[in-house]
């Protein structure tokens, strides 16, 4: 069964792209076939981060084929770029190269691309934009393109939403506000919380101040912390490779290995894949420390 993972975080550059790239790479290191998609309608960052020069915008091209009804798994593979990992292989479907191309990423097109990708890969990791607004307040045309359609579509159909928060005070404040909006929009979604850029200095109980804040003010008690490792990140950015290839012994990389291990042992319930894109998900993940909102309304 294919696993669809959305990587989301609020405005302020919490590190969504870094998390998406390295989670996808670690899943590939586990021997899975992995597709990494850049679906940020405000400008893709995955391709330049990995040193990929692509003026074609792979996701936009796939969306056009989906609209015509001709998109196949082979088309997706042809539109992707290959990224080598030490054990497995990773493919990247690049995002839009200009922000004014966002109307090409409609909800229906993106849904069709996700459905096709699910047939061809063990795991699909999607880097989405920060904005959760539904756009109705800024347009009276119900059929007008929606700037955030790609993000909302991926989040709606994701088997797991990896939420990324920056560990600084402003980042945590932004995350808590945006997390509440995410929960309101997708109350039954399964979520894994990642606190990024954690500096040394833990409280006596072993948690960072950021984790303590999330626990106290947002009720998020299960979080994964990613240490701020500038040396490892600089090596990754300079080489255009994920940490598994550029800084494989770093503490930061080891945390990504841990998170990927949790995700890799999670799969949609047998038989769910066929109907995942036509009805609400009801699958459960076994033995996973996800935060799941219970809507009692």
N, C-alpha and C positions, 0 to 999 in steps of 0.2 A: 504494500500500500504506500502510495506517495504521501509525503509529509509536506504541507505548505506552512512555511514560517514567515511571518511578517515582522520586520524590524522597524520599530517606530519610536519616536521621541519628540519632545516639544521643541519649540523654537529655541535658538541659542547655541546650536552646534554641540549637542551632548555627545556626539560620536556615533551616530547611527550607521554611517557608511563603514567606519572601522569595524564596528561590531558585526555588521552584515558580512563583510568580506571574510573576516576571520572565523566566524561561525560556519560559513559555507566551506571554507578551506578545511576546517577540522572535520566536518562531516565527510568531506571527500577523502581525508586521511584515514577515515574509518572504513573506506572501501565502498562508500555509496556513490552512485552517480548523482551529481548535484548541479543544479542550474541556479545561478545567481542573477536576479533581475533587478535592474535599476528602474523603479517606477515613480521616482520623485518628479512630480510635474513642475517643480520650481527650479529644476536644473540637475542633471545627473552628475554624480561625482565618482562613481565606481570606476568607470573607464580611465579617467585621468589618474586616479589614485593607483591603479594597476599598470599605468604606462601604456594603456591601449589607445591607439589613435583610430577613432571611428567616426567618420562624418555621416554614416548612414543611419545611426540611431536604431539599433536592432529591435527594441521594443516597438517603436513606431512602425517599422516595416512589418513586424509580425501582426500588429493591429490592423494594418491595411489589408493584409492577406486574410485575417479573420473576418473582416467586414465583407470581403468578397466571397467568403465561404470556402476558400481553398487552402487554408492553413493546415499543414500537417506537421507531425513530429520531425520529419526530415527537414522541413522548412526552418523550424526553430533551430535545429542543429546547424544548418547552413548559415544562419544569421548570427550565431554566437561566436565568441572568441574563446580559444582554449587557454586555460591557465594550468600549468603543471603544478602538481604537489608531489611530495616525496613518495607517496603510496598510491593515491587515487588521482583522478582527474576532475577538474572543475571547469564548467563552461559559464560564460558571462554573456547575458543579453543586455547590451548597453542602453542607457537612457537617452532622452532627447538632448541634442547638442545645443539647442537654443530654447530659451524659456518660452518664446512665442509659439512653440509647436505643441503646447499643452492640449489644444483642442483635439489633437489626433488620439489622445489617450482617453477615449470614452469608456464609460462603465461597461457597456456590452462588449466592446472590443477586448478590453482587459480581461474580462471574465472568460471569454473564449480562449485567449492566450493561456491563461492559467489552467483551464481544463485540458488543453492540448499538451501543455508542459507536464501535467500530472501523469499523463499516459507514458511519458518518455523518460522520466527521471525518478529516482528514489526520493529525493528531497528537492524542494524548490524554496529558495530563500529570497525574499523580496525586500529591498530597501525602499521604504515609502516616505512621502513628505510629512512635514510636521502638522500641517493645517487640517483640522477636522471639521471645518465649517461646511455646511451643506449647500451654500450659495443661494438658497431661495430668497434670502433677504435682499440680495443685490441684483436680482433679475426677475422680471415678471413673466418671462418666457419659460414655460415648463419644459420645453424641448431644447432649450439652449445648452451648449456645452458647459460642463461644470469643471472648474479648475481642479477641484479636489476629488474628482470622480475616481481616478486611478487609486488614490490612497484609500478611500472609503471602500471601494470594491475589494481590494486585497484584504483589508482588515475584516471585512464582513465574512469572507470565505476562509480565512486563515485557521489552521488547526491550532496554532499557538501564536500569540503576539508577544514578541520580545520587546519589552519597554525599556528604553535607555534613558537614564537620568545622569546629568553631570553632577559631580559630588560637591560643587561649590554652593554657597548659600542661595544665590540667584537661580542656579540650575535646579536645585531642589524645590524652591518655591514655584518655579514655572512647571516643574514636573507634577507636583501635587495638584495644581489647578487643571492642567491638561489631562491628567489621569482621571479625574472626576468626570470630565467630558467624555473620555473614551469609555468609561464604565457605563455612562448613561446611554451612549450610542450602541454599545455592544455588551449588554449586561451578562450574557452567558459565555463570553469568550474566555478562553484559557490563556493566562498571562504569566510570563516569567519576567521578573524585575531585575534589571542590571544597573548597578551604580558604577559609572565610569569615572576615570581620572581621580581615583582615591589616593590622597597623599598619605604618607606615613603618619602615624599618631592615632592609635586606637584607645578607646576608653577601657577601663578595667575589665569589662565584660567581653572584650575582644571585637567589638563592632566599631565601625567608623562613626563619626558624628553624623554623617549623611544618612547612614543606615538607621541610627537611633532616631533621627528626625522623621524618617519615613514610617518607622514603627510607631512613634508617639502620635504624630499628627495625621497620618494617612491610614494607619492600621495595616501597613504592609510589613509583615514580620519576616517573610522569607525573601531575601534579596541576595544576589550574587555581586560581589565587589570586584572591580577590575582596577588593579593598582596603576598609578600614573608612572609609566616606564618610558621616559622620553628617549632613552638610548635605543630601546627595542623599536619604538615607533619610527624614529628617524631612520633606522636601518631598513625598515619596511618601506617607508615612503621613498627613500633614495633608490632602492632596488626595484620598486614597483611590484613587490611580491608580498604575499601574506606572511605573518609571523612564523608560520610553520616552515617556511623556506628561508627567511631572513634572520630570525632570532628564535630558533626552535627551543633553546634552553631557558628562555626568559620566563620570569614569574608571570608576566602578562599572558604569554602564550599558554602556559600551563592552566591558567584560569579559563581560557577559551576551550581548551581540551576538556576540562571538567563540564562546562556548560553543554558542549556538543555531545558529550557522553550521556547527559541527561536527556537531551532531545532525541538522540539516536535510539534510545530505548522506548520511545513513544511513537505510537502509530495509530492512525484512525482505526476504528472498529472494522473488522472484516465486512466487506460489502458496502461500506459507507462511501467509498470513492465514486461509485457510479452516480450517486445522487447528490454529491456534496454541493454542486453548483446550482441545484434547483430547489433546495429546501434548507431550513436551518439545521445546523450541526447539533448532534446530540451525543457525539462520541466522548469517551472519557479517556484520560491518560492515566496509566497505572503507576502508582508510587512516585508521583512527581510533586515537588514543592511549589506548585503554581498558586498564585493568588486568583481565586475565582469569586466574583461578586455574586452574591445571592440576592436576587431582586424579590423583595417580599410584597411589592406593590401589586 
